[in-house]
C-alpha cells in the first residue's frame, strides 16, 4: 500500500479548523482528491515515508504553518 502513495504524481493539502476542544487537522489528498493522510496540525509529523515525504519534515511543517484554513491546494515542497 505504501507504494501507492509514493507513486502519486500530485498531492493536495488542506488545513481543517478545529472547534472548541477539537484541534486543527491536516488532510493530504492524492491527484484524485482521495484522502490519503489525516493528522493533527500541532503534532510532530510521523511515518512520512508512507506518503513519499520522508526527509521533507521541515518543508512540510513550513507549508502547514502558512496554510489558510479550508482551502485545498497543491502540495509543493
C-alpha positions in Angstrom: 0.0 0.0 0.0 2.8 2.4 0.7 3.9 2.2 -2.9 0.6 3.8 -3.9 1.5 7.0 -2.0 5.0 7.2 -3.4 3.7 6.9 -6.9 1.2 9.8 -6.7 2.1 12.3 -9.3 0.4 15.2 -7.5 -0.8 15.7 -3.9 -3.0 18.3 -2.3 -3.1 19.6 1.2 -5.7 21.4 3.3 -5.9 22.6 6.9 -9.2 22.0 8.7 -10.1 24.3 11.6 -11.0 22.6 14.8 -13.7 23.8 17.1 -13.7 24.1 20.9 -11.6 21.1 22.1 -11.2 19.6 18.7 -7.7 20.5 17.3 -6.8 21.7 13.8 -6.1 18.9 11.3 -4.2 18.5 8.1 -5.5 16.5 5.1 -3.3 15.2 2.4 -5.1 14.0 -0.8 -3.9 12.3 -3.9 -4.3 13.5 -7.5 -7.9 12.3 -7.5 -8.5 14.3 -4.3 -8.9 11.0 -2.3 -7.8 11.3 1.3 -4.5 9.6 2.0 -3.4 11.2 5.2 -5.1 12.9 8.1 -3.2 14.2 11.2 -3.2 16.9 13.8 -1.6 20.1 12.8 0.1 20.6 16.2 1.7 17.1 16.5 5.1 16.1 15.2 4.9 14.5 11.8 5.4 10.8 11.8 5.5 8.0 9.2 6.1 10.4 6.3 7.8 7.6 4.3 4.3 6.1 3.9 3.4 9.2 1.9 6.6 9.5 0.0 7.6 12.6 2.1 10.4 11.3 4.2 13.2 13.8 4.6 10.8 16.7 4.0 9.6 17.3 7.5 10.9 20.8 7.8 9.5 21.8 4.4 6.1 20.2 5.2 5.9 21.9 8.5 6.6 25.3 6.9 3.8 24.7 4.4 1.4 23.7 7.2 2.2 26.8 9.1 1.4 29.0 6.1 -1.8 27.2 5.1 -5.1 29.1 5.2 -8.0 27.1 6.7 -10.4 25.3 4.4 -8.6 25.9 1.1 -7.3 22.8 -0.8 -4.1 23.5 -2.7 -1.4 21.6 -4.4 1.3 20.3 -2.1 4.6 21.8 -3.3 7.7 21.1 -1.3 
